Amino acid sequence: MNWILYIILGGFAGWLTGRIFKGEGFGFIMNLVVGIVGGLLGGLIFRILGISVGVGIVPSLITAILGGGVFVWILGLGKKK
């Protein structure tokens, strides 16, 4: 059942990331992708920096949103020309 929670949390984090960094959501599937990739990327960034964010839904959500913001920023770099 944990994977269902991860999908819901990833979708919510992706939606929030879209609202914060883009002004609107990305659509259901892209929200999931941004949230899941953001969670992985945020966890990696925090681990490299030696920052411990804790365990639970709120720290995981914060990590996914910040990582999602970095992911959206990286995607935006590829589009600008």
N, CA, C and O atoms as a CHARMM CRD file, in Angstrom:
* protein
*
  324
    1    1 MET  N      0.80800  -1.19700   0.00000 PROA 1      0.00000
    2    1 MET  CA     0.00000   0.00000   0.00000 PROA 1      0.00000
    3    1 MET  C      0.85300   1.26300   0.00000 PROA 1      0.00000
    4    1 MET  O      0.35100   2.33300  -0.34500 PROA 1      0.00000
    5    2 ASN  N      2.12600   1.17200   0.37600 PROA 2      0.00000
    6    2 ASN  CA     2.96800   2.36400   0.39900 PROA 2      0.00000
    7    2 ASN  C      3.13100   2.98400  -0.97800 PROA 2      0.00000
    8    2 ASN  O      3.23200   4.20600  -1.08800 PROA 2      0.00000
    9    3 TRP  N      3.16000   2.18000  -2.02500 PROA 3      0.00000
   10    3 TRP  CA     3.34300   2.71800  -3.37500 PROA 3      0.00000
   11    3 TRP  C      2.17300   3.60200  -3.77700 PROA 3      0.00000
   12    3 TRP  O      2.35600   4.55900  -4.52900 PROA 3      0.00000
   13    4 ILE  N      0.98200   3.30100  -3.29300 PROA 4      0.00000
   14    4 ILE  CA    -0.17000   4.16000  -3.57800 PROA 4      0.00000
   15    4 ILE  C      0.02900   5.52300  -2.91300 PROA 4      0.00000
   16    4 ILE  O     -0.26800   6.55700  -3.51100 PROA 4      0.00000
   17    5 LEU  N      0.52500   5.52200  -1.68900 PROA 5      0.00000
   18    5 LEU  CA     0.81900   6.76800  -0.98600 PROA 5      0.00000
   19    5 LEU  C      1.89500   7.55700  -1.72900 PROA 5      0.00000
   20    5 LEU  O      1.79500   8.77900  -1.83700 PROA 5      0.00000
   21    6 TYR  N      2.91100   6.88300  -2.23500 PROA 6      0.00000
   22    6 TYR  CA     3.97000   7.55800  -2.99300 PROA 6      0.00000
   23    6 TYR  C      3.42200   8.19100  -4.26500 PROA 6      0.00000
   24    6 TYR  O      3.82500   9.29700  -4.62300 PROA 6      0.00000
   25    7 ILE  N      2.52300   7.51600  -4.94300 PROA 7      0.00000
   26    7 ILE  CA     1.92900   8.05800  -6.16500 PROA 7      0.00000
   27    7 ILE  C      1.07400   9.28200  -5.84000 PROA 7      0.00000
   28    7 ILE  O      1.14800  10.29800  -6.53100 PROA 7      0.00000
   29    8 ILE  N      0.27200   9.18400  -4.80000 PROA 8      0.00000
   30    8 ILE  CA    -0.56200  10.31400  -4.39000 PROA 8      0.00000
   31    8 ILE  C      0.30800  11.49000  -3.95800 PROA 8      0.00000
   32    8 ILE  O      0.06600  12.62800  -4.36000 PROA 8      0.00000
   33    9 LEU  N      1.31800  11.21400  -3.14200 PROA 9      0.00000
   34    9 LEU  CA     2.23400  12.25600  -2.68500 PROA 9      0.00000
   35    9 LEU  C      2.99600  12.86300  -3.86200 PROA 9      0.00000
   36    9 LEU  O      3.17700  14.07900  -3.91500 PROA 9      0.00000
   37   10 GLY  N      3.44400  12.03200  -4.80800 PROA 10     0.00000
   38   10 GLY  CA     4.14600  12.52200  -5.99400 PROA 10     0.00000
   39   10 GLY  C      3.25400  13.39600  -6.85100 PROA 10     0.00000
   40   10 GLY  O      3.69300  14.43700  -7.33900 PROA 10     0.00000
   41   11 GLY  N      2.00400  12.98900  -7.04300 PROA 11     0.00000
   42   11 GLY  CA     1.07100  13.80000  -7.82000 PROA 11     0.00000
   43   11 GLY  C      0.78900  15.13100  -7.16200 PROA 11     0.00000
   44   11 GLY  O      0.73400  16.16100  -7.83500 PROA 11     0.00000
   45   12 PHE  N      0.61100  15.12000  -5.85900 PROA 12     0.00000
   46   12 PHE  CA     0.35700  16.35300  -5.11900 PROA 12     0.00000
   47   12 PHE  C      1.57700  17.26600  -5.15100 PROA 12     0.00000
   48   12 PHE  O      1.45200  18.47500  -5.34500 PROA 12     0.00000
   49   13 ALA  N      2.76300  16.67500  -4.95800 PROA 13     0.00000
   50   13 ALA  CA     3.99300  17.47000  -5.00000 PROA 13     0.00000
   51   13 ALA  C      4.20500  18.06200  -6.39200 PROA 13     0.00000
   52   13 ALA  O      4.62000  19.21500  -6.51200 PROA 13     0.00000
   53   14 GLY  N      3.92800  17.29500  -7.43800 PROA 14     0.00000
   54   14 GLY  CA     4.05300  17.80300  -8.79700 PROA 14     0.00000
   55   14 GLY  C      3.07400  18.93200  -9.07200 PROA 14     0.00000
   56   14 GLY  O      3.42300  19.92800  -9.70600 PROA 14     0.00000
   57   15 TRP  N      1.84700  18.77200  -8.59200 PROA 15     0.00000
   58   15 TRP  CA     0.84600  19.82500  -8.77100 PROA 15     0.00000
   59   15 TRP  C      1.28000  21.10100  -8.04100 PROA 15     0.00000
   60   15 TRP  O      1.20600  22.19400  -8.60200 PROA 15     0.00000
   61   16 LEU  N      1.73500  20.95900  -6.78400 PROA 16     0.00000
   62   16 LEU  CA     2.19200  22.12500  -6.02900 PROA 16     0.00000
   63   16 LEU  C      3.40500  22.76900  -6.69000 PROA 16     0.00000
   64   16 LEU  O      3.51200  23.99500  -6.73300 PROA 16     0.00000
   65   17 THR  N      4.31900  21.94800  -7.20400 PROA 17     0.00000
   66   17 THR  CA     5.48300  22.48400  -7.90300 PROA 17     0.00000
   67   17 THR  C      5.04500  23.29900  -9.11100 PROA 17     0.00000
   68   17 THR  O      5.56700  24.38700  -9.35300 PROA 17     0.00000
   69   18 GLY  N      4.08700  22.77400  -9.86900 PROA 18     0.00000
   70   18 GLY  CA     3.56600  23.50600 -11.02100 PROA 18     0.00000
   71   18 GLY  C      2.93000  24.81900 -10.62500 PROA 18     0.00000
   72   18 GLY  O      3.11500  25.82900 -11.30400 PROA 18     0.00000
   73   19 ARG  N      2.18400  24.81900  -9.53300 PROA 19     0.00000
   74   19 ARG  CA     1.53600  26.05200  -9.05900 PROA 19     0.00000
   75   19 ARG  C      2.57500  27.06700  -8.58900 PROA 19     0.00000
   76   19 ARG  O      2.41600  28.26600  -8.82200 PROA 19     0.00000
   77   20 ILE  N      3.62500  26.60400  -7.93700 PROA 20     0.00000
   78   20 ILE  CA     4.63100  27.51500  -7.38400 PROA 20     0.00000
   79   20 ILE  C      5.56800  28.04000  -8.47100 PROA 20     0.00000
   80   20 ILE  O      5.81900  29.24300  -8.54300 PROA 20     0.00000
   81   21 PHE  N      6.08300  27.15300  -9.31000 PROA 21     0.00000
   82   21 PHE  CA     7.13500  27.53100 -10.24600 PROA 21     0.00000
   83   21 PHE  C      6.63400  27.89400 -11.64200 PROA 21     0.00000
   84   21 PHE  O      7.35600  28.53400 -12.40700 PROA 21     0.00000
   85   22 LYS  N      5.42000  27.49700 -11.98200 PROA 22     0.00000
   86   22 LYS  CA     4.92200  27.75600 -13.32800 PROA 22     0.00000
   87   22 LYS  C      3.64000  28.57900 -13.30300 PROA 22     0.00000
   88   22 LYS  O      3.29700  29.21600 -14.29800 PROA 22     0.00000
   89   23 GLY  N      2.94300  28.57400 -12.20200 PROA 23     0.00000
   90   23 GLY  CA     1.69900  29.31500 -12.10700 PROA 23     0.00000
   91   23 GLY  C      0.46800  28.47100 -12.37800 PROA 23     0.00000
   92   23 GLY  O     -0.65600  28.92400 -12.16000 PROA 23     0.00000
   93   24 GLU  N      0.66500  27.26100 -12.84700 PROA 24     0.00000
   94   24 GLU  CA    -0.44500  26.32900 -13.09100 PROA 24     0.00000
   95   24 GLU  C      0.11700  24.91300 -13.03300 PROA 24     0.00000
   96   24 GLU  O      1.33400  24.72900 -13.01100 PROA 24     0.00000
   97   25 GLY  N     -0.74200  23.93300 -13.01000 PROA 25     0.00000
   98   25 GLY  CA    -0.29600  22.55100 -13.00600 PROA 25     0.00000
   99   25 GLY  C      0.20000  22.13500 -14.38100 PROA 25     0.00000
  100   25 GLY  O      0.07000  22.88500 -15.34900 PROA 25     0.00000
  101   26 PHE  N      0.76500  20.94600 -14.46200 PROA 26     0.00000
  102   26 PHE  CA     1.31400  20.43800 -15.71100 PROA 26     0.00000
  103   26 PHE  C      0.39300  19.43200 -16.38500 PROA 26     0.00000
  104   26 PHE  O      0.65300  19.03300 -17.52100 PROA 26     0.00000
  105   27 GLY  N     -0.65600  19.02000 -15.73000 PROA 27     0.00000
  106   27 GLY  CA    -1.48200  17.91400 -16.20400 PROA 27     0.00000
  107   27 GLY  C     -1.21000  16.70400 -15.32400 PROA 27     0.00000
  108   27 GLY  O     -0.15900  16.61900 -14.69000 PROA 27     0.00000
  109   28 PHE  N     -2.14200  15.77600 -15.28200 PROA 28     0.00000
  110   28 PHE  CA    -2.07600  14.67500 -14.32500 PROA 28     0.00000
  111   28 PHE  C     -0.79500  13.85100 -14.44500 PROA 28     0.00000
  112   28 PHE  O     -0.09400  13.65700 -13.45200 PROA 28     0.00000
  113   29 ILE  N     -0.48400  13.37000 -15.63000 PROA 29     0.00000
  114   29 ILE  CA     0.68600  12.49700 -15.80700 PROA 29     0.00000
  115   29 ILE  C      1.97700  13.26600 -15.53000 PROA 29     0.00000
  116   29 ILE  O      2.86000  12.76200 -14.83600 PROA 29     0.00000
  117   30 MET  N      2.09000  14.46600 -16.05800 PROA 30     0.00000
  118   30 MET  CA     3.31500  15.25100 -15.84000 PROA 30     0.00000
  119   30 MET  C      3.45500  15.65800 -14.37800 PROA 30     0.00000
  120   30 MET  O      4.57700  15.75300 -13.88100 PROA 30     0.00000
  121   31 ASN  N      2.34300  15.90200 -13.67100 PROA 31     0.00000
  122   31 ASN  CA     2.41400  16.16800 -12.23700 PROA 31     0.00000
  123   31 ASN  C      3.04700  14.98800 -11.50900 PROA 31     0.00000
  124   31 ASN  O      3.89400  15.17500 -10.63600 PROA 31     0.00000
  125   32 LEU  N      2.63500  13.77100 -11.86800 PROA 32     0.00000
  126   32 LEU  CA     3.22300  12.57900 -11.26400 PROA 32     0.00000
  127   32 LEU  C      4.71400  12.50000 -11.55600 PROA 32     0.00000
  128   32 LEU  O      5.51800  12.23800 -10.66100 PROA 32     0.00000
  129   33 VAL  N      5.07600  12.72800 -12.81100 PROA 33     0.00000
  130   33 VAL  CA     6.48700  12.65500 -13.20300 PROA 33     0.00000
  131   33 VAL  C      7.30600  13.70100 -12.44700 PROA 33     0.00000
  132   33 VAL  O      8.35400  13.38500 -11.88500 PROA 33     0.00000
  133   34 VAL  N      6.83000  14.93400 -12.43400 PROA 34     0.00000
  134   34 VAL  CA     7.55500  16.01000 -11.74100 PROA 34     0.00000
  135   34 VAL  C      7.67100  15.69800 -10.25100 PROA 34     0.00000
  136   34 VAL  O      8.72800  15.91000  -9.65600 PROA 34     0.00000
  137   35 GLY  N      6.60600  15.20100  -9.64700 PROA 35     0.00000
  138   35 GLY  CA     6.63400  14.88700  -8.21500 PROA 35     0.00000
  139   35 GLY  C      7.57900  13.74800  -7.88400 PROA 35     0.00000
  140   35 GLY  O      8.33700  13.83500  -6.91800 PROA 35     0.00000
  141   36 ILE  N      7.54800  12.68000  -8.67400 PROA 36     0.00000
  142   36 ILE  CA     8.40400  11.52600  -8.40500 PROA 36     0.00000
  143   36 ILE  C      9.86300  11.85400  -8.69400 PROA 36     0.00000
  144   36 ILE  O     10.73700  11.57800  -7.87300 PROA 36     0.00000
  145   37 VAL  N     10.13000  12.44400  -9.86100 PROA 37     0.00000
  146   37 VAL  CA    11.50700  12.83500 -10.18800 PROA 37     0.00000
  147   37 VAL  C     11.99600  13.89300  -9.19500 PROA 37     0.00000
  148   37 VAL  O     13.15400  13.87100  -8.77700 PROA 37     0.00000
  149   38 GLY  N     11.11600  14.81000  -8.82500 PROA 38     0.00000
  150   38 GLY  CA    11.48200  15.82500  -7.84400 PROA 38     0.00000
  151   38 GLY  C     11.84600  15.23000  -6.49800 PROA 38     0.00000
  152   38 GLY  O     12.79100  15.67900  -5.84900 PROA 38     0.00000
  153   39 GLY  N     11.10300  14.22800  -6.08100 PROA 39     0.00000
  154   39 GLY  CA    11.42200  13.56300  -4.81600 PROA 39     0.00000
  155   39 GLY  C     12.78200  12.88900  -4.85800 PROA 39     0.00000
  156   39 GLY  O     13.56100  12.97800  -3.90900 PROA 39     0.00000
  157   40 LEU  N     13.06100  12.21500  -5.96500 PROA 40     0.00000
  158   40 LEU  CA    14.36100  11.55700  -6.12000 PROA 40     0.00000
  159   40 LEU  C     15.48900  12.58500  -6.20900 PROA 40     0.00000
  160   40 LEU  O     16.52100  12.44400  -5.55200 PROA 40     0.00000
  161   41 LEU  N     15.28400  13.61100  -7.01900 PROA 41     0.00000
  162   41 LEU  CA    16.30400  14.63800  -7.20400 PROA 41     0.00000
  163   41 LEU  C     16.52600  15.42700  -5.92100 PROA 41     0.00000
  164   41 LEU  O     17.66700  15.70000  -5.54600 PROA 41     0.00000
  165   42 GLY  N     15.44000  15.79300  -5.24700 PROA 42     0.00000
  166   42 GLY  CA    15.56100  16.51400  -3.97800 PROA 42     0.00000
  167   42 GLY  C     16.28700  15.69100  -2.92700 PROA 42     0.00000
  168   42 GLY  O     17.12700  16.21500  -2.19600 PROA 42     0.00000
  169   43 GLY  N     15.96500  14.40300  -2.84900 PROA 43     0.00000
  170   43 GLY  CA    16.65700  13.52000  -1.90700 PROA 43     0.00000
  171   43 GLY  C     18.14100  13.41800  -2.20900 PROA 43     0.00000
  172   43 GLY  O     18.96900  13.41400  -1.29700 PROA 43     0.00000
  173   44 LEU  N     18.47700  13.33400  -3.49400 PROA 44     0.00000
  174   44 LEU  CA    19.87700  13.26100  -3.90700 PROA 44     0.00000
  175   44 LEU  C     20.61200  14.55900  -3.55900 PROA 44     0.00000
  176   44 LEU  O     21.72000  14.52800  -3.02300 PROA 44     0.00000
  177   45 ILE  N     19.99000  15.69000  -3.86600 PROA 45     0.00000
  178   45 ILE  CA    20.61400  16.98400  -3.57400 PROA 45     0.00000
  179   45 ILE  C     20.83800  17.14600  -2.07400 PROA 45     0.00000
  180   45 ILE  O     21.91900  17.55300  -1.64700 PROA 45     0.00000
  181   46 PHE  N     19.82600  16.83000  -1.27600 PROA 46     0.00000
  182   46 PHE  CA    19.97800  16.96800   0.17400 PROA 46     0.00000
  183   46 PHE  C     21.03700  16.01800   0.71200 PROA 46     0.00000
  184   46 PHE  O     21.78600  16.37700   1.62100 PROA 46     0.00000
  185   47 ARG  N     21.10700  14.81200   0.16300 PROA 47     0.00000
  186   47 ARG  CA    22.11200  13.84000   0.60500 PROA 47     0.00000
  187   47 ARG  C     23.51200  14.34700   0.27500 PROA 47     0.00000
  188   47 ARG  O     24.41500  14.24500   1.10600 PROA 47     0.00000
  189   48 ILE  N     23.70800  14.89600  -0.93500 PROA 48     0.00000
  190   48 ILE  CA    25.01300  15.42900  -1.32800 PROA 48     0.00000
  191   48 ILE  C     25.42200  16.59300  -0.42700 PROA 48     0.00000
  192   48 ILE  O     26.58600  16.71100  -0.04500 PROA 48     0.00000
  193   49 LEU  N     24.45900  17.44900  -0.09200 PROA 49     0.00000
  194   49 LEU  CA    24.73900  18.59900   0.76300 PROA 49     0.00000
  195   49 LEU  C     24.83800  18.23700   2.24300 PROA 49     0.00000
  196   49 LEU  O     25.22000  19.07300   3.06200 PROA 49     0.00000
  197   50 GLY  N     24.49500  16.99500   2.59000 PROA 50     0.00000
  198   50 GLY  CA    24.56300  16.55800   3.97600 PROA 50     0.00000
  199   50 GLY  C     23.42400  17.08400   4.82900 PROA 50     0.00000
  200   50 GLY  O     23.56300  17.20300   6.04700 PROA 50     0.00000
  201   51 ILE  N     22.28800  17.40500   4.19700 PROA 51     0.00000
  202   51 ILE  CA    21.13400  17.93600   4.91600 PROA 51     0.00000
  203   51 ILE  C     20.15300  16.80200   5.19800 PROA 51     0.00000
  204   51 ILE  O     19.77400  16.05900   4.29200 PROA 51     0.00000
  205   52 SER  N     19.75300  16.67700   6.44000 PROA 52     0.00000
  206   52 SER  CA    18.76100  15.68200   6.82600 PROA 52     0.00000
  207   52 SER  C     17.41800  16.37500   6.99200 PROA 52     0.00000
  208   52 SER  O     17.27900  17.28100   7.81300 PROA 52     0.00000
  209   53 VAL  N     16.41900  15.94400   6.20100 PROA 53     0.00000
  210   53 VAL  CA    15.11800  16.60500   6.25700 PROA 53     0.00000
  211   53 VAL  C     14.12600  15.86000   7.13700 PROA 53     0.00000
  212   53 VAL  O     13.02900  16.36100   7.38100 PROA 53     0.00000
  213   54 GLY  N     14.47600  14.70400   7.60700 PROA 54     0.00000
  214   54 GLY  CA    13.58300  13.95700   8.47300 PROA 54     0.00000
  215   54 GLY  C     12.75700  12.92800   7.72200 PROA 54     0.00000
  216   54 GLY  O     12.91400  12.74100   6.51500 PROA 54     0.00000
  217   55 VAL  N     11.87600  12.26500   8.45400 PROA 55     0.00000
  218   55 VAL  CA    11.05500  11.20100   7.91200 PROA 55     0.00000
  219   55 VAL  C      9.59400  11.56500   8.10000 PROA 55     0.00000
  220   55 VAL  O      9.21600  12.10300   9.14100 PROA 55     0.00000
  221   56 GLY  N      8.78600  11.28200   7.12100 PROA 56     0.00000
  222   56 GLY  CA     7.36100  11.54900   7.21600 PROA 56     0.00000
  223   56 GLY  C      6.83300  12.18700   5.95200 PROA 56     0.00000
  224   56 GLY  O      7.57500  12.42100   4.99800 PROA 56     0.00000
  225   57 ILE  N      5.55400  12.46200   5.95600 PROA 57     0.00000
  226   57 ILE  CA     4.90200  12.98700   4.76100 PROA 57     0.00000
  227   57 ILE  C      5.31500  14.43400   4.49400 PROA 57     0.00000
  228   57 ILE  O      5.62100  14.77500   3.35100 PROA 57     0.00000
  229   58 VAL  N      5.33200  15.28300   5.50400 PROA 58     0.00000
  230   58 VAL  CA     5.64400  16.70400   5.29300 PROA 58     0.00000
  231   58 VAL  C      7.08800  16.90200   4.81500 PROA 58     0.00000
  232   58 VAL  O      7.29100  17.61800   3.83400 PROA 58     0.00000
  233   59 PRO  N      8.09700  16.30700   5.45500 PROA 59     0.00000
  234   59 PRO  CA     9.45600  16.46500   4.93000 PROA 59     0.00000
  235   59 PRO  C      9.61300  15.87000   3.51600 PROA 59     0.00000
  236   59 PRO  O     10.33800  16.42000   2.68700 PROA 59     0.00000
  237   60 SER  N      8.94300  14.76700   3.25500 PROA 60     0.00000
  238   60 SER  CA     8.99600  14.17300   1.91700 PROA 60     0.00000
  239   60 SER  C      8.35400  15.09400   0.89300 PROA 60     0.00000
  240   60 SER  O      8.86200  15.23300  -0.21900 PROA 60     0.00000
  241   61 LEU  N      7.26400  15.71200   1.24900 PROA 61     0.00000
  242   61 LEU  CA     6.58100  16.64400   0.35700 PROA 61     0.00000
  243   61 LEU  C      7.45100  17.86500   0.07200 PROA 61     0.00000
  244   61 LEU  O      7.54200  18.30600  -1.07300 PROA 61     0.00000
  245   62 ILE  N      8.08100  18.40500   1.08800 PROA 62     0.00000
  246   62 ILE  CA     8.97300  19.55600   0.91300 PROA 62     0.00000
  247   62 ILE  C     10.14900  19.18900   0.01600 PROA 62     0.00000
  248   62 ILE  O     10.51800  19.95700  -0.87200 PROA 62     0.00000
  249   63 THR  N     10.73500  18.02000   0.24400 PROA 63     0.00000
  250   63 THR  CA    11.84200  17.54900  -0.58200 PROA 63     0.00000
  251   63 THR  C     11.41000  17.39500  -2.03500 PROA 63     0.00000
  252   63 THR  O     12.13600  17.80800  -2.93900 PROA 63     0.00000
  253   64 ALA  N     10.23900  16.80800  -2.27200 PROA 64     0.00000
  254   64 ALA  CA     9.74600  16.59500  -3.63300 PROA 64     0.00000
  255   64 ALA  C      9.44100  17.92300  -4.32600 PROA 64     0.00000
  256   64 ALA  O      9.69500  18.06200  -5.52200 PROA 64     0.00000
  257   65 ILE  N      8.90900  18.88500  -3.60600 PROA 65     0.00000
  258   65 ILE  CA     8.60000  20.19000  -4.19800 PROA 65     0.00000
  259   65 ILE  C      9.88500  20.92400  -4.58100 PROA 65     0.00000
  260   65 ILE  O      9.98600  21.46300  -5.68300 PROA 65     0.00000
  261   66 LEU  N     10.86200  20.94700  -3.68100 PROA 66     0.00000
  262   66 LEU  CA    12.12500  21.61400  -3.99500 PROA 66     0.00000
  263   66 LEU  C     12.85900  20.90900  -5.12500 PROA 66     0.00000
  264   66 LEU  O     13.38900  21.56000  -6.02400 PROA 66     0.00000
  265   67 GLY  N     12.89200  19.58000  -5.08300 PROA 67     0.00000
  266   67 GLY  CA    13.51100  18.82100  -6.17300 PROA 67     0.00000
  267   67 GLY  C     12.75600  18.99600  -7.47500 PROA 67     0.00000
  268   67 GLY  O     13.36800  19.06000  -8.54100 PROA 67     0.00000
  269   68 GLY  N     11.43300  19.07400  -7.40600 PROA 68     0.00000
  270   68 GLY  CA    10.61700  19.31900  -8.59600 PROA 68     0.00000
  271   68 GLY  C     10.89600  20.68700  -9.18700 PROA 68     0.00000
  272   68 GLY  O     10.89900  20.85200 -10.40700 PROA 68     0.00000
  273   69 GLY  N     11.13100  21.66400  -8.33200 PROA 69     0.00000
  274   69 GLY  CA    11.48900  23.00100  -8.81100 PROA 69     0.00000
  275   69 GLY  C     12.81100  22.99000  -9.56200 PROA 69     0.00000
  276   69 GLY  O     12.95000  23.64600 -10.59500 PROA 69     0.00000
  277   70 VAL  N     13.77900  22.24800  -9.04400 PROA 70     0.00000
  278   70 VAL  CA    15.06200  22.10800  -9.74100 PROA 70     0.00000
  279   70 VAL  C     14.85600  21.39100 -11.07200 PROA 70     0.00000
  280   70 VAL  O     15.44000  21.77500 -12.08500 PROA 70     0.00000
  281   71 PHE  N     14.03000  20.35700 -11.06800 PROA 71     0.00000
  282   71 PHE  CA    13.74300  19.59500 -12.28900 PROA 71     0.00000
  283   71 PHE  C     13.06600  20.48600 -13.33600 PROA 71     0.00000
  284   71 PHE  O     13.43600  20.44300 -14.50900 PROA 71     0.00000
  285   72 VAL  N     12.09300  21.28100 -12.93400 PROA 72     0.00000
  286   72 VAL  CA    11.40100  22.18900 -13.84900 PROA 72     0.00000
  287   72 VAL  C     12.38200  23.24200 -14.37800 PROA 72     0.00000
  288   72 VAL  O     12.33700  23.59500 -15.55700 PROA 72     0.00000
  289   73 TRP  N     13.25000  23.73500 -13.52300 PROA 73     0.00000
  290   73 TRP  CA    14.25700  24.70400 -13.94200 PROA 73     0.00000
  291   73 TRP  C     15.19600  24.09600 -14.98500 PROA 73     0.00000
  292   73 TRP  O     15.51000  24.73500 -15.98900 PROA 73     0.00000
  293   74 ILE  N     15.64500  22.85600 -14.74300 PROA 74     0.00000
  294   74 ILE  CA    16.52400  22.17200 -15.70200 PROA 74     0.00000
  295   74 ILE  C     15.80600  21.97400 -17.03100 PROA 74     0.00000
  296   74 ILE  O     16.39900  22.18500 -18.08900 PROA 74     0.00000
  297   75 LEU  N     14.53700  21.57200 -16.99300 PROA 75     0.00000
  298   75 LEU  CA    13.78000  21.41100 -18.23100 PROA 75     0.00000
  299   75 LEU  C     13.63900  22.73800 -18.96100 PROA 75     0.00000
  300   75 LEU  O     13.68100  22.77500 -20.19100 PROA 75     0.00000
  301   76 GLY  N     13.47200  23.81900 -18.22400 PROA 76     0.00000
  302   76 GLY  CA    13.35500  25.14200 -18.81500 PROA 76     0.00000
  303   76 GLY  C     14.63800  25.59400 -19.49500 PROA 76     0.00000
  304   76 GLY  O     14.58900  26.34200 -20.47100 PROA 76     0.00000
  305   77 LEU  N     15.79000  25.14900 -18.99100 PROA 77     0.00000
  306   77 LEU  CA    17.04700  25.49900 -19.62700 PROA 77     0.00000
  307   77 LEU  C     17.15000  24.92300 -21.03100 PROA 77     0.00000
  308   77 LEU  O     17.72800  25.53900 -21.92700 PROA 77     0.00000
  309   78 GLY  N     16.58200  23.73100 -21.21100 PROA 78     0.00000
  310   78 GLY  CA    16.63300  23.09700 -22.51300 PROA 78     0.00000
  311   78 GLY  C     15.72800  23.76300 -23.53800 PROA 78     0.00000
  312   78 GLY  O     15.96700  23.64600 -24.74000 PROA 78     0.00000
  313   79 LYS  N     14.69200  24.46100 -23.07900 PROA 79     0.00000
  314   79 LYS  CA    13.74100  25.09300 -23.99800 PROA 79     0.00000
  315   79 LYS  C     14.16500  26.49500 -24.42500 PROA 79     0.00000
  316   79 LYS  O     13.75700  26.96600 -25.48700 PROA 79     0.00000
  317   80 LYS  N     14.97900  27.16500 -23.61300 PROA 80     0.00000
  318   80 LYS  CA    15.36800  28.53900 -23.92400 PROA 80     0.00000
  319   80 LYS  C     16.46800  28.53700 -24.98500 PROA 80     0.00000
  320   80 LYS  O     17.47600  27.84100 -24.86100 PROA 80     0.00000
  321   81 LYS  N     16.24700  29.32700 -26.01900 PROA 81     0.00000
  322   81 LYS  CA    17.24300  29.47400 -27.07200 PROA 81     0.00000
  323   81 LYS  C     17.14500  30.78300 -27.72300 PROA 81     0.00000
  324   81 LYS  O     17.91400  31.07700 -28.63800 PROA 81     0.00000
